């Protein structure tokens, strides 16, 4: 009788594998994940062994049990084999997940980039992947990123070496004037240009733009009928 061997590399040569879950880096924030697989004969759990981070070299058996607290279970219906493109996972804050090639996952995340503004390190990572100067400027205006740079926990992206993230180009200043005259709030202008609110307020003052009562007091309260 043939003994069942989940470690059999020969079996892995022709077997189909299916995603059964992802292991998030952090359950408390949106994060990239490591996909875990089962083999078509039911053996589980497997991880990808990579070649140049782009191609699956093999599937490595890591055990037949996994703590439900350490991964998010999902059901993949696409068969994956050795030599296919490596799969990448991502878990959103609401628990929904995507698993696909790196290119497709990044495209999906960049389409949704604005929803990650409250997670500055993830947003900066996406900005670097996109090679987007505007996104990097916006990320660098976040106090957590500025603090990390000052403590040398992260380095300033090459796009900004030798530049001050709070410096103002003519294009940024012109955009500030345009948005200010349209009545945009300081907070929305800061998000659009990729500056801190203090930087926007200071630049507006230096440009002699009129102070608006709403920026001082906040938006007016809604009136409430009595009686």
LINKA-V620698 format. One record per residue. N is the residue number from 1. RES is the residue in one letter. SS is DSSP state (~ for helix, > for strand, _ for the rest). PSI is psi in degrees with one decimal (none if undefined). Layout:
n = (N | N)
res = (RES | RES)
ss = (SS | SS)
psi = (PSI | PSI)
This chain:
n = (1 | 2 | 3 | 4 | 5 | 6 | 7 | 8 | 9 | 10 | 11 | 12 | 13 | 14 | 15 | 16 | 17 | 18 | 19 | 20 | 21 | 22 | 23 | 24 | 25 | 26 | 27 | 28 | 29 | 30 | 31 | 32 | 33 | 34 | 35 | 36 | 37 | 38 | 39 | 40 | 41 | 42 | 43 | 44 | 45 | 46 | 47 | 48 | 49 | 50 | 51 | 52 | 53 | 54 | 55 | 56 | 57 | 58 | 59 | 60 | 61 | 62 | 63 | 64 | 65 | 66 | 67 | 68 | 69 | 70 | 71 | 72 | 73 | 74 | 75 | 76 | 77 | 78 | 79 | 80 | 81 | 82 | 83 | 84 | 85 | 86 | 87 | 88 | 89 | 90 | 91 | 92 | 93 | 94 | 95 | 96 | 97 | 98 | 99 | 100 | 101 | 102 | 103 | 104 | 105 | 106 | 107 | 108 | 109 | 110 | 111 | 112 | 113 | 114 | 115 | 116 | 117 | 118 | 119 | 120 | 121 | 122 | 123 | 124 | 125 | 126 | 127 | 128 | 129 | 130 | 131 | 132 | 133 | 134 | 135 | 136 | 137 | 138 | 139 | 140 | 141 | 142 | 143 | 144 | 145 | 146 | 147 | 148 | 149 | 150 | 151 | 152 | 153 | 154 | 155 | 156 | 157 | 158 | 159 | 160 | 161 | 162 | 163 | 164 | 165 | 166 | 167 | 168 | 169 | 170 | 171 | 172 | 173 | 174 | 175 | 176 | 177 | 178 | 179 | 180 | 181 | 182 | 183 | 184 | 185 | 186 | 187 | 188 | 189 | 190 | 191 | 192 | 193 | 194 | 195 | 196 | 197 | 198 | 199 | 200 | 201 | 202 | 203 | 204 | 205 | 206 | 207 | 208 | 209 | 210 | 211 | 212 | 213 | 214 | 215 | 216 | 217 | 218 | 219 | 220 | 221 | 222 | 223 | 224 | 225 | 226 | 227)
res = (X | X | X | X | X | X | X | X | X | X | X | X | X | X | X | X | X | X | X | X | X | X | X | X | X | X | X | X | X | X | X | X | X | X | X | X | X | X | X | X | X | X | X | X | X | X | X | X | X | X | X | X | X | X | X | X | X | X | X | X | X | X | X | X | X | X | X | X | X | X | X | X | X | X | X | X | X | X | X | X | X | X | X | X | X | X | X | X | X | X | X | X | X | X | X | X | X | X | X | X | X | X | X | X | X | X | X | X | X | X | X | X | X | X | X | X | X | X | X | X | X | X | X | X | X | X | X | X | X | X | X | X | X | X | X | X | X | X | X | X | X | X | X | X | X | X | X | X | X | X | X | X | X | X | X | X | X | X | X | X | X | X | X | X | X | X | X | X | X | X | X | X | X | X | X | X | X | X | X | X | X | X | X | X | X | X | X | X | X | X | X | X | X | X | X | X | X | X | X | X | X | X | X | X | X | X | X | X | X | X | X | X | X | X | X | X | X | X | X | X | X | X | X | X | X | X | X)
ss = (_ | _ | _ | _ | _ | _ | _ | _ | ~ | ~ | ~ | ~ | ~ | ~ | _ | _ | > | > | > | > | > | > | > | > | _ | _ | _ | _ | _ | _ | > | > | > | > | > | > | > | > | > | _ | _ | _ | _ | > | > | > | > | > | > | > | > | _ | _ | _ | > | > | > | > | > | > | > | _ | _ | _ | _ | _ | _ | _ | _ | _ | _ | > | > | _ | _ | _ | _ | _ | _ | > | _ | _ | _ | _ | > | _ | > | > | > | > | > | _ | _ | _ | _ | _ | > | > | > | > | > | ~ | ~ | ~ | ~ | ~ | ~ | ~ | ~ | ~ | ~ | _ | ~ | ~ | ~ | ~ | _ | _ | _ | ~ | ~ | ~ | ~ | ~ | ~ | ~ | ~ | ~ | ~ | ~ | _ | _ | ~ | ~ | ~ | ~ | ~ | ~ | ~ | ~ | _ | _ | ~ | ~ | ~ | ~ | ~ | ~ | ~ | ~ | _ | _ | _ | _ | _ | _ | _ | ~ | ~ | ~ | _ | _ | _ | _ | _ | _ | _ | _ | _ | ~ | ~ | ~ | ~ | ~ | ~ | ~ | ~ | ~ | ~ | ~ | ~ | _ | _ | _ | _ | ~ | ~ | ~ | ~ | ~ | ~ | ~ | ~ | _ | _ | _ | ~ | ~ | ~ | ~ | ~ | ~ | ~ | ~ | ~ | ~ | _ | _ | _ | _ | _ | _ | ~ | ~ | ~ | ~ | ~ | _ | _ | _ | _ | _ | _ | _ | _ | _ | _)
psi = (133.4 | 129.5 | 131.8 | 124.3 | 102.9 | -15.1 | -2.4 | 112.1 | -30.5 | -42.4 | -37.0 | -21.2 | -39.4 | -3.2 | 151.6 | 142.4 | 149.5 | 139.3 | 131.7 | -6.7 | 177.6 | 148.6 | 104.4 | 150.1 | -37.9 | 125.8 | -15.2 | -9.1 | 162.2 | 137.5 | 156.5 | 156.8 | 158.1 | 117.6 | 145.3 | 150.2 | 161.6 | 153.0 | 160.2 | -16.4 | 5.5 | -13.0 | 138.3 | 156.8 | 150.9 | 151.2 | 159.2 | 138.3 | 127.3 | 153.0 | 116.8 | 26.7 | 13.8 | -28.6 | 142.0 | 115.8 | -40.8 | 172.5 | 126.7 | 124.0 | 129.7 | 4.8 | 162.6 | 7.4 | 146.2 | 133.3 | 130.4 | -18.3 | -13.2 | -7.2 | 160.9 | 123.4 | 133.3 | 167.2 | 109.2 | 138.6 | 8.3 | 127.1 | 133.7 | 140.1 | 166.5 | 146.3 | -3.3 | 167.4 | 142.5 | 141.7 | 144.9 | 142.6 | 155.7 | 135.9 | 124.2 | 166.4 | -30.1 | 1.8 | -11.6 | 150.3 | 156.4 | 141.5 | 121.4 | -170.3 | 158.9 | -42.2 | -47.0 | -40.6 | -45.0 | -39.5 | -42.7 | -43.4 | -39.2 | -31.5 | -27.8 | 18.2 | -35.0 | -27.8 | -8.8 | 12.2 | -29.3 | 2.3 | 76.7 | -34.5 | -37.8 | -42.9 | -41.2 | -39.2 | -43.0 | -38.5 | -39.9 | -41.1 | -38.9 | -15.2 | 41.6 | 113.9 | -40.7 | -42.4 | -39.6 | -41.8 | -41.9 | -41.8 | -40.7 | -15.9 | -9.3 | 132.6 | -36.4 | -38.3 | -43.5 | -40.3 | -42.2 | -37.5 | -43.1 | -31.6 | 5.4 | 30.6 | -31.9 | 158.7 | 154.6 | 131.5 | 151.0 | -25.7 | -22.1 | 4.8 | 129.2 | 2.4 | 152.5 | 118.3 | -23.1 | 2.6 | 156.0 | 122.3 | 165.3 | -38.5 | -42.4 | -42.4 | -41.2 | -39.9 | -38.7 | -48.3 | -44.6 | -48.4 | -35.2 | -45.3 | -24.0 | -6.5 | 12.0 | 146.7 | 161.0 | -41.5 | -44.2 | -35.5 | -41.8 | -42.5 | -40.3 | -42.1 | -22.9 | 38.2 | 166.5 | 159.1 | -37.1 | -39.4 | -41.4 | -46.0 | -41.8 | -41.7 | -40.1 | -40.1 | -42.0 | -30.3 | -5.5 | 22.9 | 143.7 | 137.6 | 136.8 | 138.2 | -35.8 | -33.1 | -24.5 | -46.7 | -15.1 | 173.3 | 147.8 | 147.5 | 145.8 | 137.5 | 149.5 | 128.1 | 147.3 | 139.5 | none)
